[in-house]
Amino acid sequence: MGNRSFIVGDAGGTGTQWRVVNDKDIKQFETVGFNAYTHNLDDLKTSIIQTFGGEIDKNTPVFFYAAGIDTKEQKKSTKTFLATIFGESVFVENDLVGVARALCGKEEGNVCILGTGSNACFYNGSVVNKVSASLGYVLGDEGSGAYLGKKLMMGVFREQFSKSIIQAFQKEFDLTSHDVIQRIYHQPRPNHFLASFGSFILQHKNHPEIFRLVQKSFHDFFDAFFVGKNHLAAPFHFSGSIAFHFSDILREVGSERGIYIKNIIQSPIAGLVLYHQKYD
């Protein structure tokens, strides 16, 4: 074992999972989410201090993994900011690195995230290599919660679904297309709003139309990130709420495409604790 005491955080758009590790004592906390493109670090700082500020020892190393950490500048600015909370021993990486370390350790594999957004990479056991640009919820994020929500809304308001689905949607949400457009264009974090309809999709996933919506979204994910790519024979690993809750459909789509899906987890945080206990 390496560091006996450390803090690890895994941040997604919806929430951030934290583990404060002191030898065999592990405490868990959850704060607001963070994405380097869409969220404010000040909100995260406030949430950290309110949630577990009393647990912070500024001599303890902190490993922070977050969505949207795609450039050296983003990594540097995030690290500098977090140092004001945790001290100088802060290590910042993209959330794909976190999932890769949690699920693969030091072995190679294709590593994918299907949560509020989507992303993917090939991990050679040490370094992640992006296979395609994620492009965010407007241009991409295929297979994600935001993507599923967008497709659901399109089917409802264009009346492409059967009356039973449209009526069930309106009974639960009572929304007009005008309401949705106003919410998306004039309020913060529209990707979260779109992803919030994931619970409705999950509730109705056995309805043929909703099943096909999810199935097509996962095919869109593989088309966007892996068509024509190398390393497809390597095992695939998935993390995120969408991958986890729709794992049966995801595995079916993978099988149709000749892809071996090894692990599907909701959050990488437990695996990250084990990784840093073993390798740091």
Buried (B, 14 or more C-beta within 10 A) or exposed (E): EEBEEBBBBBBBBBBBBBBBBBEEEEEEBBBBBBBBBBBEBEEBBBBBEEBBEEBBEEEBBBBBBBBBBBEEEBBEBBBEBBBEBBBEBBBBBBBBBBBBBBBBBEEBBBBBBBBBBBBBBBBBEEEBEBBBEBBBBEEBBBBBBBBBBBBBBEBBBEEEBEEEBBEBBEEEBEBEEEEBEEEBEEEEBBBBBBBBBBEBBBEBBEBEBBBEBBBBBBBBBBBBBBEEEEBBEBBBBBBBBBBBBBBEBBBBBBEEBEBBBEBBBBBBBBBBBEBBBEEB
